[in-house]
Amino acid sequence: MIPAKWLAHVSLAAGVVFTATAEYSLARRLGAQEPVAVMLPVAIDAYAIAALKRFRAFDIALSLLLMCAAQVSAHLLDSHVMPVNGWLVVVVSLLVPAAIWRTHALARDEQPTPAETEGPDVIQPLPVATVERVPEAPRELPAPVLAADEPRTRVSVAVPDDDDELVADVRVDFNGQIPTYRELKDRYGIGQARAKRIRAVLESELS
C-alpha cells in the first residue's frame, strides 16, 4: 500500500509540470521572451508549493485560483476561443505580484523554533556560605594635645615710660597691626633694641 504522503508528492509534482506548460505558453502568447516566460510558472507554482507546505487554507485557495486563471487563459488562447485583449493582459500581469506577496508572507510567518537540547540533570552543589569576621574597631586613643591648643598665658612686658607714647603712635599708624623691625626703624628712626621692645609690647597685647 502506497503511503498517502508519497501520493501527495506525486500529485503535486504532476500538477506543477502540467500547469507550468500552460503558464509558460500563456506568457509567450502575451509577448514575453523565452527566459522571461519561464518566470511565470516558477512564481505561481512556488507559491502553490509554499501554501501546501504551510497548509494555510487562504493561501491554498488563492494559489490554486492563480493557477486556474493562468490555465483557463492559456487554453482559451490556444483554442482560439478568446483573443488577446486588455482584460487578459491585466489579469495575467497581476498573477506574479500576488504570488510574490503571499509567498513572502508565508516565509515571514515561518519562525523556526530552536530545538531544546536534552541532557542529564546535573545537581550542582550549593556553595558553602562563609562568614567573614568583622574586624574589631580600633580603640580610640586620647587626642594629643597640640602645642597650639594649650592655653596661652598673657605675657606682660615691662615698658619704659618713654616707649608708651611711641607704642600709642604705632597702634594708630599701623591700624593695630604689628609692623616689622625694619618698618619701625625706618619710620621712627629708632634702633634695633627699641624696635624689639615695641614689637614685644604689641605682641603681648595680641596674645
Secondary structure, DSSP 8 states (H G I E B T S, - for coil): ---HHHHHHHHHHHHHHHHHHHHHHHHHHTT--HHHHTHHHHHHHHHHHHHHHHT-HHHHHHHHHHHHHHHHHHHHHHTTSS---HHHHHHHHHHHHHHHHHHHHHHHH-------------------------------------GGGS----------HHHHHHHHHHHHHTTT----HHHHHHHH---HHHHHHHHHHHHHHH-
